């Protein structure tokens, strides 16, 4: 069973994307043929710092009076 993910360029939202080598961290690098932007395809899957659930949790804790250190621990 093969899973296929359609990549889109984060800048121009084009699907005309090709592989463009690998980064030092062994992540696949992609190149958009429409705007010539390079990006990492699985960045949204591996980086959770800007995940919408995380932001919502941080805002709730901040409104309830939790300190910055307590929020950063969670």
N, CA, C and O atoms as a Tripos MOL2 file, in Angstrom:
@<TRIPOS>MOLECULE
protein
  296   295    74     0     0
PROTEIN
NO_CHARGES

@<TRIPOS>ATOM
      1 N           0.8390   -1.1720    0.0000 N.3       1 UNK1
      2 CA          0.0000    0.0000    0.0000 C.3       1 UNK1
      3 C           0.8830    1.2330    0.0000 C.2       1 UNK1
      4 O           1.7790    1.3650    0.8350 O.2       1 UNK1
      5 N           0.6330    2.1290   -0.9300 N.am      2 UNK2
      6 CA          1.4370    3.3250   -1.0780 C.3       2 UNK2
      7 C           0.6160    4.5480   -0.6960 C.2       2 UNK2
      8 O          -0.5120    4.7230   -1.1580 O.2       2 UNK2
      9 N           1.1890    5.3860    0.1470 N.am      3 UNK3
     10 CA          0.5200    6.6130    0.5510 C.3       3 UNK3
     11 C           1.1210    7.7570   -0.2470 C.2       3 UNK3
     12 O           2.3410    7.9050   -0.3040 O.2       3 UNK3
     13 N           0.2750    8.5580   -0.8600 N.am      4 UNK4
     14 CA          0.7450    9.6610   -1.6820 C.3       4 UNK4
     15 C           0.2960   10.9840   -1.0650 C.2       4 UNK4
     16 O          -0.8870   11.1820   -0.7900 O.2       4 UNK4
     17 N           1.2570   11.8880   -0.8500 N.am      5 UNK5
     18 CA          0.9740   13.2030   -0.3070 C.3       5 UNK5
     19 C           1.2820   14.2310   -1.3810 C.2       5 UNK5
     20 O           2.3820   14.2430   -1.9340 O.2       5 UNK5
     21 N           0.3280   15.0850   -1.6760 N.am      6 UNK6
     22 CA          0.5410   16.1360   -2.6640 C.3       6 UNK6
     23 C           1.1470   17.3410   -1.9630 C.2       6 UNK6
     24 O           0.5410   17.9170   -1.0590 O.2       6 UNK6
     25 N           2.3440   17.7170   -2.3850 N.am      7 UNK7
     26 CA          3.0220   18.8670   -1.7990 C.3       7 UNK7
     27 C           2.6430   20.1370   -2.5420 C.2       7 UNK7
     28 O           2.4990   20.1420   -3.7640 O.2       7 UNK7
     29 N           2.4850   21.2040   -1.7870 N.am      8 UNK8
     30 CA          2.2590   22.5120   -2.3830 C.3       8 UNK8
     31 C           3.3080   23.4730   -1.8530 C.2       8 UNK8
     32 O           3.7540   23.3530   -0.7120 O.2       8 UNK8
     33 N           3.6890   24.4080   -2.6710 N.am      9 UNK9
     34 CA          4.6840   25.4100   -2.2930 C.3       9 UNK9
     35 C           4.0800   26.3270   -1.2310 C.2       9 UNK9
     36 O           2.9550   26.7960   -1.4050 O.2       9 UNK9
     37 N           4.7990   26.5990   -0.1270 N.am     10 UNK10
     38 CA          4.2520   27.4650    0.9150 C.3      10 UNK10
     39 C           4.1150   28.9250    0.4690 C.2      10 UNK10
     40 O           3.3580   29.6860    1.0710 O.2      10 UNK10
     41 N           4.8310   29.3110   -0.5640 N.am     11 UNK11
     42 CA          4.7910   30.7070   -1.0110 C.3      11 UNK11
     43 C           3.7100   30.9460   -2.0590 C.2      11 UNK11
     44 O           2.8700   31.8310   -1.8920 O.2      11 UNK11
     45 N           3.7240   30.1570   -3.1480 N.am     12 UNK12
     46 CA          2.7920   30.4200   -4.2570 C.3      12 UNK12
     47 C           1.6640   29.3890   -4.3510 C.2      12 UNK12
     48 O           0.7890   29.5210   -5.2080 O.2      12 UNK12
     49 N           1.6640   28.3690   -3.4930 N.am     13 UNK13
     50 CA          0.6370   27.3130   -3.4420 C.3      13 UNK13
     51 C           0.5650   26.4700   -4.7200 C.2      13 UNK13
     52 O          -0.4660   25.8600   -5.0040 O.2      13 UNK13
     53 N           1.6510   26.4380   -5.4820 N.am     14 UNK14
     54 CA          1.7070   25.6370   -6.7010 C.3      14 UNK14
     55 C           2.0060   24.1820   -6.3470 C.2      14 UNK14
     56 O           2.6730   23.9080   -5.3490 O.2      14 UNK14
     57 N           1.5140   23.2510   -7.1630 N.am     15 UNK15
     58 CA          1.8080   21.8320   -6.9520 C.3      15 UNK15
     59 C           2.9150   21.3550   -7.8850 C.2      15 UNK15
     60 O           3.1970   20.1580   -7.9360 O.2      15 UNK15
     61 N           3.5350   22.2450   -8.6090 N.am     16 UNK16
     62 CA          4.6250   21.9260   -9.5330 C.3      16 UNK16
     63 C           5.9380   21.9010   -8.7420 C.2      16 UNK16
     64 O           6.7340   22.8370   -8.8120 O.2      16 UNK16
     65 N           6.1520   20.8110   -7.9870 N.am     17 UNK17
     66 CA          7.2640   20.6890   -7.0480 C.3      17 UNK17
     67 C           8.0940   19.4660   -7.3940 C.2      17 UNK17
     68 O           7.5490   18.4150   -7.7280 O.2      17 UNK17
     69 N           9.4380   19.6030   -7.3140 N.am     18 UNK18
     70 CA         10.3450   18.4840   -7.5690 C.3      18 UNK18
     71 C          11.3100   18.3370   -6.3910 C.2      18 UNK18
     72 O          11.5280   19.2860   -5.6380 O.2      18 UNK18
     73 N          11.8830   17.1500   -6.2390 N.am     19 UNK19
     74 CA         12.8800   16.9060   -5.2040 C.3      19 UNK19
     75 C          14.1560   17.6760   -5.5430 C.2      19 UNK19
     76 O          14.5070   17.8420   -6.7110 O.2      19 UNK19
     77 N          14.8520   18.1480   -4.4850 N.am     20 UNK20
     78 CA         16.0530   18.9500   -4.6920 C.3      20 UNK20
     79 C          17.1130   18.6090   -3.6450 C.2      20 UNK20
     80 O          17.6270   19.5040   -2.9740 O.2      20 UNK20
     81 N          17.4380   17.3480   -3.5020 N.am     21 UNK21
     82 CA         18.4840   16.9330   -2.5630 C.3      21 UNK21
     83 C          17.9680   16.7970   -1.1460 C.2      21 UNK21
     84 O          16.7620   16.7920   -0.8970 O.2      21 UNK21
     85 N          18.9330   16.6850   -0.1990 N.am     22 UNK22
     86 CA         18.5900   16.5490    1.2180 C.3      22 UNK22
     87 C          19.3740   17.5650    2.0270 C.2      22 UNK22
     88 O          20.4740   17.9620    1.6430 O.2      22 UNK22
     89 N          18.8040   17.9830    3.1490 N.am     23 UNK23
     90 CA         19.4490   18.9030    4.0720 C.3      23 UNK23
     91 C          20.3990   18.1180    4.9800 C.2      23 UNK23
     92 O          20.4400   16.8890    4.9320 O.2      23 UNK23
     93 N          21.1590   18.8380    5.8050 N.am     24 UNK24
     94 CA         22.0960   18.1850    6.7180 C.3      24 UNK24
     95 C          21.3860   17.2910    7.7300 C.2      24 UNK24
     96 O          21.9450   16.2890    8.1760 O.2      24 UNK24
     97 N          20.1630   17.6490    8.0910 N.am     25 UNK25
     98 CA         19.3990   16.8840    9.0660 C.3      25 UNK25
     99 C          18.6860   15.6900    8.4190 C.2      25 UNK25
    100 O          17.7780   15.1140    9.0190 O.2      25 UNK25
    101 N          19.0890   15.3180    7.2070 N.am     26 UNK26
    102 CA         18.5550   14.1640    6.4770 C.3      26 UNK26
    103 C          17.0890   14.3360    6.0950 C.2      26 UNK26
    104 O          16.3760   13.3450    5.9320 O.2      26 UNK26
    105 N          16.6290   15.5770    5.9500 N.am     27 UNK27
    106 CA         15.2560   15.8250    5.5250 C.3      27 UNK27
    107 C          15.2480   16.1710    4.0420 C.2      27 UNK27
    108 O          16.1500   16.8440    3.5450 O.2      27 UNK27
    109 N          14.2220   15.7050    3.3460 N.am     28 UNK28
    110 CA         14.1070   15.9220    1.9130 C.3      28 UNK28
    111 C          13.8470   17.3890    1.6120 C.2      28 UNK28
    112 O          12.9660   18.0070    2.2100 O.2      28 UNK28
    113 N          14.6180   17.9440    0.6800 N.am     29 UNK29
    114 CA         14.4710   19.3260    0.2450 C.3      29 UNK29
    115 C          13.7240   19.3290   -1.0850 C.2      29 UNK29
    116 O          13.9820   18.4840   -1.9430 O.2      29 UNK29
    117 N          12.7990   20.2730   -1.2620 N.am     30 UNK30
    118 CA         12.0180   20.3660   -2.4850 C.3      30 UNK30
    119 C          12.2090   21.7330   -3.1240 C.2      30 UNK30
    120 O          12.5670   22.6980   -2.4480 O.2      30 UNK30
    121 N          11.9680   21.8110   -4.4310 N.am     31 UNK31
    122 CA         12.0950   23.0410   -5.1940 C.3      31 UNK31
    123 C          10.8040   23.2660   -5.9710 C.2      31 UNK31
    124 O          10.3170   22.3690   -6.6600 O.2      31 UNK31
    125 N          10.2570   24.4670   -5.8530 N.am     32 UNK32
    126 CA          9.0560   24.8210   -6.6020 C.3      32 UNK32
    127 C           9.4940   25.3190   -7.9790 C.2      32 UNK32
    128 O          10.3130   26.2320   -8.0800 O.2      32 UNK32
    129 N           8.9510   24.7240   -9.0290 N.am     33 UNK33
    130 CA          9.3090   25.1420  -10.3870 C.3      33 UNK33
    131 C           8.6420   26.4580  -10.7800 C.2      33 UNK33
    132 O           9.1050   27.1290  -11.7030 O.2      33 UNK33
    133 N           7.5750   26.8330  -10.1030 N.am     34 UNK34
    134 CA          6.8660   28.0630  -10.4460 C.3      34 UNK34
    135 C           7.5770   29.3070   -9.9100 C.2      34 UNK34
    136 O           7.7330   30.2880  -10.6370 O.2      34 UNK34
    137 N           8.0120   29.2780   -8.6370 N.am     35 UNK35
    138 CA          8.6200   30.4770   -8.0340 C.3      35 UNK35
    139 C          10.0640   30.2560   -7.5910 C.2      35 UNK35
    140 O          10.6700   31.1680   -7.0280 O.2      35 UNK35
    141 N          10.6310   29.0820   -7.8260 N.am     36 UNK36
    142 CA         12.0250   28.7350   -7.4880 C.3      36 UNK36
    143 C          12.3290   28.8010   -5.9950 C.2      36 UNK36
    144 O          13.4630   29.0830   -5.6100 O.2      36 UNK36
    145 N          11.3460   28.5480   -5.1620 N.am     37 UNK37
    146 CA         11.5640   28.5460   -3.7220 C.3      37 UNK37
    147 C          11.9170   27.1410   -3.2690 C.2      37 UNK37
    148 O          11.3190   26.1660   -3.7240 O.2      37 UNK37
    149 N          12.8990   27.0360   -2.3620 N.am     38 UNK38
    150 CA         13.2660   25.7500   -1.7760 C.3      38 UNK38
    151 C          12.5960   25.6390   -0.4060 C.2      38 UNK38
    152 O          12.4940   26.6230    0.3260 O.2      38 UNK38
    153 N          12.1430   24.4360   -0.0720 N.am     39 UNK39
    154 CA         11.5120   24.2120    1.2230 C.3      39 UNK39
    155 C          11.6170   22.7480    1.5910 C.2      39 UNK39
    156 O          11.8900   21.9000    0.7410 O.2      39 UNK39
    157 N          11.3970   22.4550    2.8680 N.am     40 UNK40
    158 CA         11.3980   21.0920    3.3720 C.3      40 UNK40
    159 C           9.9570   20.6150    3.3840 C.2      40 UNK40
    160 O           9.0970   21.2750    3.9670 O.2      40 UNK40
    161 N           9.6780   19.4930    2.7580 N.am     41 UNK41
    162 CA          8.3120   19.0280    2.5840 C.3      41 UNK41
    163 C           7.6290   18.5900    3.8580 C.2      41 UNK41
    164 O           6.4310   18.8280    4.0120 O.2      41 UNK41
    165 N           8.3410   17.9570    4.7830 N.am     42 UNK42
    166 CA          7.7000   17.4390    5.9900 C.3      42 UNK42
    167 C           7.8400   18.3940    7.1620 C.2      42 UNK42
    168 O           7.6830   17.9810    8.3110 O.2      42 UNK42
    169 N           8.1300   19.6550    6.9010 N.am     43 UNK43
    170 CA          8.2910   20.6280    7.9810 C.3      43 UNK43
    171 C           7.0120   20.7580    8.8040 C.2      43 UNK43
    172 O           7.0660   20.8320   10.0310 O.2      43 UNK43
    173 N           5.8820   20.7840    8.1400 N.am     44 UNK44
    174 CA          4.6110   20.9220    8.8460 C.3      44 UNK44
    175 C           4.2970   19.6700    9.6710 C.2      44 UNK44
    176 O           3.5770   19.7490   10.6660 O.2      44 UNK44
    177 N           4.8300   18.5260    9.2660 N.am     45 UNK45
    178 CA          4.5660   17.2870   10.0010 C.3      45 UNK45
    179 C           5.4790   17.1330   11.2070 C.2      45 UNK45
    180 O           5.0840   16.5290   12.2050 O.2      45 UNK45
    181 N           6.7100   17.6760   11.1340 N.am     46 UNK46
    182 CA          7.6740   17.4580   12.2060 C.3      46 UNK46
    183 C           7.7610   18.6190   13.1850 C.2      46 UNK46
    184 O           8.1220   18.3980   14.3410 O.2      46 UNK46
    185 N           7.4480   19.8400   12.7810 N.am     47 UNK47
    186 CA          7.5650   20.9990   13.6530 C.3      47 UNK47
    187 C           6.2110   21.3050   14.2720 C.2      47 UNK47
    188 O           5.2680   21.6420   13.5560 O.2      47 UNK47
    189 N           6.1000   21.1920   15.5840 N.am     48 UNK48
    190 CA          4.8270   21.3870   16.2620 C.3      48 UNK48
    191 C           4.7590   22.7170   17.0080 C.2      48 UNK48
    192 O           3.7890   22.9540   17.7280 O.2      48 UNK48
    193 N           5.7390   23.5800   16.8660 N.am     49 UNK49
    194 CA          5.7530   24.8540   17.5800 C.3      49 UNK49
    195 C           4.6310   25.7750   17.1730 C.2      49 UNK49
    196 O           4.1350   26.5350   18.0040 O.2      49 UNK49
    197 N           4.2160   25.7340   15.9250 N.am     50 UNK50
    198 CA          3.1510   26.6060   15.4490 C.3      50 UNK50
    199 C           1.8720   25.8140   15.1910 C.2      50 UNK50
    200 O           1.0020   26.2780   14.4550 O.2      50 UNK50
    201 N           1.7480   24.6620   15.7670 N.am     51 UNK51
    202 CA          0.5580   23.8330   15.6030 C.3      51 UNK51
    203 C          -0.6250   24.5530   16.2520 C.2      51 UNK51
    204 O          -0.4800   25.1000   17.3450 O.2      51 UNK51
    205 N          -1.7710   24.5640   15.6120 N.am     52 UNK52
    206 CA         -2.9250   25.3330   16.0930 C.3      52 UNK52
    207 C          -3.3820   24.8820   17.4830 C.2      52 UNK52
    208 O          -3.8140   25.7040   18.2910 O.2      52 UNK52
    209 N          -3.2870   23.5810   17.7620 N.am     53 UNK53
    210 CA         -3.6740   23.0910   19.0870 C.3      53 UNK53
    211 C          -2.7270   23.6390   20.1570 C.2      53 UNK53
    212 O          -3.1710   24.0020   21.2470 O.2      53 UNK53
    213 N          -1.4380   23.7010   19.8570 N.am     54 UNK54
    214 CA         -0.4550   24.2160   20.8020 C.3      54 UNK54
    215 C          -0.6970   25.6890   21.0900 C.2      54 UNK54
    216 O          -0.6270   26.1170   22.2420 O.2      54 UNK54
    217 N          -0.9800   26.4620   20.0570 N.am     55 UNK55
    218 CA         -1.2320   27.8850   20.2400 C.3      55 UNK55
    219 C          -2.4800   28.1070   21.0880 C.2      55 UNK55
    220 O          -2.4890   28.9780   21.9580 O.2      55 UNK55
    221 N          -3.5300   27.3320   20.8440 N.am     56 UNK56
    222 CA         -4.7580   27.4480   21.6270 C.3      56 UNK56
    223 C          -4.4930   27.1340   23.0970 C.2      56 UNK56
    224 O          -4.9910   27.8320   23.9810 O.2      56 UNK56
    225 N          -3.7150   26.0920   23.3590 N.am     57 UNK57
    226 CA         -3.3870   25.7110   24.7350 C.3      57 UNK57
    227 C          -2.5880   26.8100   25.4300 C.2      57 UNK57
    228 O          -2.8500   27.1260   26.5910 O.2      57 UNK57
    229 N          -1.6220   27.3900   24.7340 N.am     58 UNK58
    230 CA         -0.8000   28.4620   25.2980 C.3      58 UNK58
    231 C          -1.6680   29.6740   25.6300 C.2      58 UNK58
    232 O          -1.5150   30.2670   26.6980 O.2      58 UNK58
    233 N          -2.5690   30.0470   24.7370 N.am     59 UNK59
    234 CA         -3.4340   31.2020   24.9800 C.3      59 UNK59
    235 C          -4.3590   30.9730   26.1740 C.2      59 UNK59
    236 O          -4.5830   31.8860   26.9690 O.2      59 UNK59
    237 N          -4.8980   29.7570   26.3050 N.am     60 UNK60
    238 CA         -5.7560   29.4450   27.4520 C.3      60 UNK60
    239 C          -4.9910   29.5710   28.7630 C.2      60 UNK60
    240 O          -5.4900   30.1450   29.7310 O.2      60 UNK60
    241 N          -3.7760   29.0300   28.7860 N.am     61 UNK61
    242 CA         -2.9690   29.0910   30.0030 C.3      61 UNK61
    243 C          -2.5920   30.5270   30.3470 C.2      61 UNK61
    244 O          -2.5730   30.9020   31.5200 O.2      61 UNK61
    245 N          -2.2980   31.3160   29.3470 N.am     62 UNK62
    246 CA         -1.9140   32.7050   29.5700 C.3      62 UNK62
    247 C          -3.0830   33.5100   30.1420 C.2      62 UNK62
    248 O          -2.9020   34.3190   31.0520 O.2      62 UNK62
    249 N          -4.2910   33.2790   29.5970 N.am     63 UNK63
    250 CA         -5.4820   33.9900   30.0750 C.3      63 UNK63
    251 C          -5.7980   33.5990   31.5110 C.2      63 UNK63
    252 O          -6.2730   34.4290   32.2860 O.2      63 UNK63
    253 N          -5.5410   32.3550   31.8730 N.am     64 UNK64
    254 CA         -5.8250   31.8830   33.2340 C.3      64 UNK64
    255 C          -4.7480   32.2840   34.2350 C.2      64 UNK64
    256 O          -4.8540   31.9530   35.4160 O.2      64 UNK64
    257 N          -3.7210   32.9870   33.7850 N.am     65 UNK65
    258 CA         -2.7310   33.5320   34.7150 C.3      65 UNK65
    259 C          -1.5030   32.6720   34.9310 C.2      65 UNK65
    260 O          -0.7590   32.9180   35.8800 O.2      65 UNK65
    261 N          -1.2570   31.6860   34.1050 N.am     66 UNK66
    262 CA         -0.0520   30.8730   34.2370 C.3      66 UNK66
    263 C           1.1650   31.6930   33.8050 C.2      66 UNK66
    264 O           1.0870   32.5280   32.9030 O.2      66 UNK66
    265 N           2.2570   31.4390   34.4550 N.am     67 UNK67
    266 CA          3.4790   32.1530   34.1090 C.3      67 UNK67
    267 C           4.1380   31.5930   32.8530 C.2      67 UNK67
    268 O           3.7940   30.5120   32.3760 O.2      67 UNK67
    269 N           5.0820   32.3510   32.3380 N.am     68 UNK68
    270 CA          5.7740   31.9540   31.1020 C.3      68 UNK68
    271 C           6.5610   30.6710   31.3200 C.2      68 UNK68
    272 O           6.6060   29.8170   30.4340 O.2      68 UNK68
    273 N           7.1800   30.5220   32.4800 N.am     69 UNK69
    274 CA          7.9620   29.2980   32.7460 C.3      69 UNK69
    275 C           7.0610   28.0740   32.8250 C.2      69 UNK69
    276 O           7.4280   27.0050   32.3370 O.2      69 UNK69
    277 N           5.8980   28.2140   33.4270 N.am     70 UNK70
    278 CA          4.9600   27.0810   33.5130 C.3      70 UNK70
    279 C           4.4500   26.7000   32.1160 C.2      70 UNK70
    280 O           4.2910   25.5200   31.8020 O.2      70 UNK70
    281 N           4.2010   27.7070   31.2940 N.am     71 UNK71
    282 CA          3.7240   27.4340   29.9340 C.3      71 UNK71
    283 C           4.8150   26.7530   29.1120 C.2      71 UNK71
    284 O           4.5320   25.8320   28.3450 O.2      71 UNK71
    285 N           6.0600   27.2010   29.2680 N.am     72 UNK72
    286 CA          7.1490   26.6130   28.4800 C.3      72 UNK72
    287 C           7.4340   25.1670   28.8740 C.2      72 UNK72
    288 O           7.8880   24.3800   28.0440 O.2      72 UNK72
    289 N           7.1740   24.8120   30.1210 N.am     73 UNK73
    290 CA          7.3710   23.4300   30.5580 C.3      73 UNK73
    291 C           6.3760   22.5100   29.8670 C.2      73 UNK73
    292 O           6.7200   21.3960   29.4720 O.2      73 UNK73
    293 N           5.1580   22.9750   29.7250 N.am     74 UNK74
    294 CA          4.1060   22.1710   29.1000 C.3      74 UNK74
    295 C           4.2690   22.1980   27.6130 C.2      74 UNK74
    296 O           3.4820   21.5810   26.8950 O.2      74 UNK74
@<TRIPOS>BOND
     1     1     2 1
     2     2     3 1
     3     3     4 2
     4     3     5 am
     5     5     6 1
     6     6     7 1
     7     7     8 2
     8     7     9 am
     9     9    10 1
    10    10    11 1
    11    11    12 2
    12    11    13 am
    13    13    14 1
    14    14    15 1
    15    15    16 2
    16    15    17 am
    17    17    18 1
    18    18    19 1
    19    19    20 2
    20    19    21 am
    21    21    22 1
    22    22    23 1
    23    23    24 2
    24    23    25 am
    25    25    26 1
    26    26    27 1
    27    27    28 2
    28    27    29 am
    29    29    30 1
    30    30    31 1
    31    31    32 2
    32    31    33 am
    33    33    34 1
    34    34    35 1
    35    35    36 2
    36    35    37 am
    37    37    38 1
    38    38    39 1
    39    39    40 2
    40    39    41 am
    41    41    42 1
    42    42    43 1
    43    43    44 2
    44    43    45 am
    45    45    46 1
    46    46    47 1
    47    47    48 2
    48    47    49 am
    49    49    50 1
    50    50    51 1
    51    51    52 2
    52    51    53 am
    53    53    54 1
    54    54    55 1
    55    55    56 2
    56    55    57 am
    57    57    58 1
    58    58    59 1
    59    59    60 2
    60    59    61 am
    61    61    62 1
    62    62    63 1
    63    63    64 2
    64    63    65 am
    65    65    66 1
    66    66    67 1
    67    67    68 2
    68    67    69 am
    69    69    70 1
    70    70    71 1
    71    71    72 2
    72    71    73 am
    73    73    74 1
    74    74    75 1
    75    75    76 2
    76    75    77 am
    77    77    78 1
    78    78    79 1
    79    79    80 2
    80    79    81 am
    81    81    82 1
    82    82    83 1
    83    83    84 2
    84    83    85 am
    85    85    86 1
    86    86    87 1
    87    87    88 2
    88    87    89 am
    89    89    90 1
    90    90    91 1
    91    91    92 2
    92    91    93 am
    93    93    94 1
    94    94    95 1
    95    95    96 2
    96    95    97 am
    97    97    98 1
    98    98    99 1
    99    99   100 2
   100    99   101 am
   101   101   102 1
   102   102   103 1
   103   103   104 2
   104   103   105 am
   105   105   106 1
   106   106   107 1
   107   107   108 2
   108   107   109 am
   109   109   110 1
   110   110   111 1
   111   111   112 2
   112   111   113 am
   113   113   114 1
   114   114   115 1
   115   115   116 2
   116   115   117 am
   117   117   118 1
   118   118   119 1
   119   119   120 2
   120   119   121 am
   121   121   122 1
   122   122   123 1
   123   123   124 2
   124   123   125 am
   125   125   126 1
   126   126   127 1
   127   127   128 2
   128   127   129 am
   129   129   130 1
   130   130   131 1
   131   131   132 2
   132   131   133 am
   133   133   134 1
   134   134   135 1
   135   135   136 2
   136   135   137 am
   137   137   138 1
   138   138   139 1
   139   139   140 2
   140   139   141 am
   141   141   142 1
   142   142   143 1
   143   143   144 2
   144   143   145 am
   145   145   146 1
   146   146   147 1
   147   147   148 2
   148   147   149 am
   149   149   150 1
   150   150   151 1
   151   151   152 2
   152   151   153 am
   153   153   154 1
   154   154   155 1
   155   155   156 2
   156   155   157 am
   157   157   158 1
   158   158   159 1
   159   159   160 2
   160   159   161 am
   161   161   162 1
   162   162   163 1
   163   163   164 2
   164   163   165 am
   165   165   166 1
   166   166   167 1
   167   167   168 2
   168   167   169 am
   169   169   170 1
   170   170   171 1
   171   171   172 2
   172   171   173 am
   173   173   174 1
   174   174   175 1
   175   175   176 2
   176   175   177 am
   177   177   178 1
   178   178   179 1
   179   179   180 2
   180   179   181 am
   181   181   182 1
   182   182   183 1
   183   183   184 2
   184   183   185 am
   185   185   186 1
   186   186   187 1
   187   187   188 2
   188   187   189 am
   189   189   190 1
   190   190   191 1
   191   191   192 2
   192   191   193 am
   193   193   194 1
   194   194   195 1
   195   195   196 2
   196   195   197 am
   197   197   198 1
   198   198   199 1
   199   199   200 2
   200   199   201 am
   201   201   202 1
   202   202   203 1
   203   203   204 2
   204   203   205 am
   205   205   206 1
   206   206   207 1
   207   207   208 2
   208   207   209 am
   209   209   210 1
   210   210   211 1
   211   211   212 2
   212   211   213 am
   213   213   214 1
   214   214   215 1
   215   215   216 2
   216   215   217 am
   217   217   218 1
   218   218   219 1
   219   219   220 2
   220   219   221 am
   221   221   222 1
   222   222   223 1
   223   223   224 2
   224   223   225 am
   225   225   226 1
   226   226   227 1
   227   227   228 2
   228   227   229 am
   229   229   230 1
   230   230   231 1
   231   231   232 2
   232   231   233 am
   233   233   234 1
   234   234   235 1
   235   235   236 2
   236   235   237 am
   237   237   238 1
   238   238   239 1
   239   239   240 2
   240   239   241 am
   241   241   242 1
   242   242   243 1
   243   243   244 2
   244   243   245 am
   245   245   246 1
   246   246   247 1
   247   247   248 2
   248   247   249 am
   249   249   250 1
   250   250   251 1
   251   251   252 2
   252   251   253 am
   253   253   254 1
   254   254   255 1
   255   255   256 2
   256   255   257 am
   257   257   258 1
   258   258   259 1
   259   259   260 2
   260   259   261 am
   261   261   262 1
   262   262   263 1
   263   263   264 2
   264   263   265 am
   265   265   266 1
   266   266   267 1
   267   267   268 2
   268   267   269 am
   269   269   270 1
   270   270   271 1
   271   271   272 2
   272   271   273 am
   273   273   274 1
   274   274   275 1
   275   275   276 2
   276   275   277 am
   277   277   278 1
   278   278   279 1
   279   279   280 2
   280   279   281 am
   281   281   282 1
   282   282   283 1
   283   283   284 2
   284   283   285 am
   285   285   286 1
   286   286   287 1
   287   287   288 2
   288   287   289 am
   289   289   290 1
   290   290   291 1
   291   291   292 2
   292   291   293 am
   293   293   294 1
   294   294   295 1
   295   295   296 2
@<TRIPOS>SUBSTRUCTURE
     1 UNK1         2 RESIDUE 1 A UNK
     2 UNK2         6 RESIDUE 1 A UNK
     3 UNK3        10 RESIDUE 1 A UNK
     4 UNK4        14 RESIDUE 1 A UNK
     5 UNK5        18 RESIDUE 1 A UNK
     6 UNK6        22 RESIDUE 1 A UNK
     7 UNK7        26 RESIDUE 1 A UNK
     8 UNK8        30 RESIDUE 1 A UNK
     9 UNK9        34 RESIDUE 1 A UNK
    10 UNK10       38 RESIDUE 1 A UNK
    11 UNK11       42 RESIDUE 1 A UNK
    12 UNK12       46 RESIDUE 1 A UNK
    13 UNK13       50 RESIDUE 1 A UNK
    14 UNK14       54 RESIDUE 1 A UNK
    15 UNK15       58 RESIDUE 1 A UNK
    16 UNK16       62 RESIDUE 1 A UNK
    17 UNK17       66 RESIDUE 1 A UNK
    18 UNK18       70 RESIDUE 1 A UNK
    19 UNK19       74 RESIDUE 1 A UNK
    20 UNK20       78 RESIDUE 1 A UNK
    21 UNK21       82 RESIDUE 1 A UNK
    22 UNK22       86 RESIDUE 1 A UNK
    23 UNK23       90 RESIDUE 1 A UNK
    24 UNK24       94 RESIDUE 1 A UNK
    25 UNK25       98 RESIDUE 1 A UNK
    26 UNK26      102 RESIDUE 1 A UNK
    27 UNK27      106 RESIDUE 1 A UNK
    28 UNK28      110 RESIDUE 1 A UNK
    29 UNK29      114 RESIDUE 1 A UNK
    30 UNK30      118 RESIDUE 1 A UNK
    31 UNK31      122 RESIDUE 1 A UNK
    32 UNK32      126 RESIDUE 1 A UNK
    33 UNK33      130 RESIDUE 1 A UNK
    34 UNK34      134 RESIDUE 1 A UNK
    35 UNK35      138 RESIDUE 1 A UNK
    36 UNK36      142 RESIDUE 1 A UNK
    37 UNK37      146 RESIDUE 1 A UNK
    38 UNK38      150 RESIDUE 1 A UNK
    39 UNK39      154 RESIDUE 1 A UNK
    40 UNK40      158 RESIDUE 1 A UNK
    41 UNK41      162 RESIDUE 1 A UNK
    42 UNK42      166 RESIDUE 1 A UNK
    43 UNK43      170 RESIDUE 1 A UNK
    44 UNK44      174 RESIDUE 1 A UNK
    45 UNK45      178 RESIDUE 1 A UNK
    46 UNK46      182 RESIDUE 1 A UNK
    47 UNK47      186 RESIDUE 1 A UNK
    48 UNK48      190 RESIDUE 1 A UNK
    49 UNK49      194 RESIDUE 1 A UNK
    50 UNK50      198 RESIDUE 1 A UNK
    51 UNK51      202 RESIDUE 1 A UNK
    52 UNK52      206 RESIDUE 1 A UNK
    53 UNK53      210 RESIDUE 1 A UNK
    54 UNK54      214 RESIDUE 1 A UNK
    55 UNK55      218 RESIDUE 1 A UNK
    56 UNK56      222 RESIDUE 1 A UNK
    57 UNK57      226 RESIDUE 1 A UNK
    58 UNK58      230 RESIDUE 1 A UNK
    59 UNK59      234 RESIDUE 1 A UNK
    60 UNK60      238 RESIDUE 1 A UNK
    61 UNK61      242 RESIDUE 1 A UNK
    62 UNK62      246 RESIDUE 1 A UNK
    63 UNK63      250 RESIDUE 1 A UNK
    64 UNK64      254 RESIDUE 1 A UNK
    65 UNK65      258 RESIDUE 1 A UNK
    66 UNK66      262 RESIDUE 1 A UNK
    67 UNK67      266 RESIDUE 1 A UNK
    68 UNK68      270 RESIDUE 1 A UNK
    69 UNK69      274 RESIDUE 1 A UNK
    70 UNK70      278 RESIDUE 1 A UNK
    71 UNK71      282 RESIDUE 1 A UNK
    72 UNK72      286 RESIDUE 1 A UNK
    73 UNK73      290 RESIDUE 1 A UNK
    74 UNK74      294 RESIDUE 1 A UNK
